[in-house]
Amino acid sequence: MVANEVGRHKRDFANLVPAFDDHTAVEIRDWLVRIDVNERTAVIMYLQGYKQREIAADLGTHQVEVSRMLRRAVKRYIEA
């Protein structure tokens, strides 16, 4: 992964996934284990503050695909 830059804004999970009720760390961990490795990498990097284009460069794909990965991951979390 790309080294984290000083002062980079870190996103919290609540901004990525709409909260319908309280989510425990166990639920989040279980969800992360179930999703595709590239989706998991994209989610973790996004939450660490990386931009989609930076994630795409790290994964060797396009920014639009990272956007799709994040949407799919969130959808799977909500449906779980």
Secondary structure in CASP SS format (residue, H / E / C, confidence):
PFRMAT SS
TARGET T0000
AUTHOR 0000-0000-0000
METHOD secondary structure of the structure
MODEL  1
M C 1.00
V C 1.00
A C 1.00
N C 1.00
E C 1.00
V C 1.00
G C 1.00
R C 1.00
H C 1.00
K C 1.00
R C 1.00
D C 1.00
F H 1.00
A H 1.00
N H 1.00
L H 1.00
V C 1.00
P C 1.00
A C 1.00
F C 1.00
D C 1.00
D C 1.00
H C 1.00
T C 1.00
A H 1.00
V H 1.00
E H 1.00
I H 1.00
R H 1.00
D H 1.00
W H 1.00
L H 1.00
V H 1.00
R H 1.00
I C 1.00
D C 1.00
V H 1.00
N H 1.00
E H 1.00
R H 1.00
T H 1.00
A H 1.00
V H 1.00
I H 1.00
M H 1.00
Y H 1.00
L H 1.00
Q C 1.00
G C 1.00
Y C 1.00
K C 1.00
Q H 1.00
R H 1.00
E H 1.00
I H 1.00
A H 1.00
A H 1.00
D H 1.00
L H 1.00
G C 1.00
T C 1.00
H C 1.00
Q H 1.00
V H 1.00
E H 1.00
V H 1.00
S H 1.00
R H 1.00
M H 1.00
L H 1.00
R H 1.00
R H 1.00
A H 1.00
V H 1.00
K H 1.00
R H 1.00
Y H 1.00
I H 1.00
E H 1.00
A C 1.00
END
